[in-house]
């Protein structure tokens, strides 16, 4: 893969990869690391793509896998939050916002919600990226919506 092609793919898909990584980790620094690792893997592998949708799906799948690798890393188990380690509060999403509610979902629900609502992907595409059947993705989306409805209902006293 040449440099111009890689730069074009970063411009076209970089934000989507970053948003997925941020949704998965809740950390800007980790999301930046995952985004960088995803595009490094793209350059190293240089896989052939049928079309732009295939490329986007490949990048999002790799980003999801990189985020999973980050959480499974042995050093991560000994990691402490920044406020404990340095006495400096870590940046948080805006209180009471939808993003905070989405980030508070369990991980298995957070990623399907992000891909469906923020990336505009179909249930079948999400299933292919996550390695789940479309029915399982629909179930997770339904449960996530119920959790978000309850959380936002409490927040706004509706």
C-alpha positions in Angstrom: 0.0 0.0 0.0 1.5 3.4 -1.0 1.6 6.4 1.2 -1.1 8.3 -0.7 -3.6 5.4 -0.4 -2.9 5.1 3.3 -3.4 8.8 3.9 -6.7 8.7 1.9 -8.0 5.9 4.0 -7.0 7.7 7.2 -8.9 10.8 6.0 -12.0 8.7 5.0 -12.2 6.3 7.9 -10.0 7.7 10.7 -12.8 9.4 12.6 -15.0 6.3 12.5 -12.2 4.1 13.8 -11.4 6.7 16.5 -15.1 6.9 17.6 -15.4 3.2 17.8 -12.2 3.0 19.9 -13.3 5.8 22.2 -16.7 4.2 22.6 -15.0 0.9 23.5 -12.4 2.4 25.9 -13.8 5.7 27.2 -10.3 7.1 27.0 -9.0 9.5 24.5 -5.4 8.3 24.9 -6.4 4.7 24.4 -8.6 5.5 21.5 -5.7 7.3 19.8 -3.4 4.3 20.4 -6.0 1.9 19.0 -6.6 4.1 16.0 -2.8 4.3 15.3 -2.5 0.5 15.7 -5.4 -0.1 13.4 -3.9 1.9 10.5 -0.5 0.4 11.1 -2.0 -3.1 10.7 -3.7 -1.9 7.5 -0.4 -0.7 6.1 1.4 -3.9 7.1 -1.3 -6.3 5.8 -2.4 -4.3 2.7 -5.4 -6.5 2.2 -7.4 -6.3 -1.0 -10.8 -4.8 -0.6 -13.9 -5.3 -2.8 -15.2 -1.8 -2.1 -15.2 1.0 0.4 -17.7 -0.7 2.7 -15.5 -3.8 2.9 -12.5 -1.6 3.8 -14.6 0.3 6.5 -15.8 -3.0 7.9 -12.3 -4.4 8.0 -10.9 -1.3 9.8 -13.7 -1.3 12.4 -13.3 -5.0 13.0 -9.5 -4.5 13.5 -10.2 -1.6 15.8 -12.6 -3.6 17.9 -10.0 -6.4 18.2 -7.3 -3.9 19.1 -9.5 -2.6 21.9 -10.1 -6.1 23.2 -6.4 -6.7 23.1 -5.8 -3.6 25.2 -8.1 -4.8 27.9 -6.5 -8.3 27.9 -3.0 -7.0 28.2 -1.3 -8.2 31.5 0.0 -4.7 32.4 -3.6 -3.4 32.2 -4.6 -5.5 35.1 -2.1 -3.6 37.3 -3.1 -0.2 35.9 -4.6 2.3 38.3 -6.8 5.3 37.3 -4.9 8.5 36.9 -6.6 10.2 39.8 -5.3 7.5 42.1 -1.8 7.5 40.7 -1.1 11.2 40.3 -3.9 13.1 42.2 -5.1 14.6 38.9 -8.7 13.9 37.9 -9.2 12.2 34.5 -11.3 14.0 31.9 -14.9 12.8 32.0 -17.7 13.0 29.4 -20.2 15.8 29.9 -22.4 14.8 32.9 -25.9 13.8 32.0 -25.3 13.6 28.3 -26.2 10.8 25.9 -22.5 10.0 25.4 -22.0 9.5 29.1 -25.1 7.2 29.1 -23.7 5.2 26.2 -20.3 4.9 27.8 -21.9 3.6 31.0 -23.4 0.7 29.2 -21.8 -2.7 29.6 -19.2 -3.3 26.9 -21.2 -5.9 25.1 -24.0 -3.3 24.5 -21.8 -0.3 23.9 -20.2 -1.4 20.7 -23.4 -2.4 18.8 -25.1 0.9 19.9 -22.1 2.9 18.5 -22.0 1.0 15.2 -25.7 1.2 14.7 -26.4 4.8 15.7 -23.0 6.6 15.2 -21.7 4.7 12.2 -25.1 4.0 10.6 -24.3 0.3 10.0 -27.0 -2.4 9.5 -27.6 -5.2 12.0 -26.1 -7.6 9.5 -22.9 -5.5 9.1 -22.5 -5.2 12.9 -22.9 -9.0 13.2 -20.2 -9.5 10.7 -17.8 -7.1 12.5 -18.5 -8.6 15.9 -18.8 -12.2 14.8 -22.4 -12.4 16.1 -25.6 -13.5 14.5 -27.9 -10.6 13.4 -30.5 -11.9 16.0 -28.0 -11.5 18.8 -27.1 -8.0 17.6 -30.8 -7.0 17.5 -31.2 -8.4 21.1 -28.3 -6.4 22.3 -29.6 -3.2 20.7 -33.1 -3.8 22.2 -31.6 -4.3 25.7 -29.2 -1.3 25.3 -32.1 0.9 24.3 -34.0 -0.1 27.4 -31.0 0.6 29.6 -30.5 4.0 28.0 -34.2 4.8 28.3 -34.1 4.1 32.0 -30.8 5.9 32.6 -31.9 9.0 30.6 -35.4 8.9 32.2 -33.7 9.1 35.7 -31.5 11.9 34.5 -34.2 14.1 33.0 -37.1 13.0 35.3 -39.3 12.4 32.3 
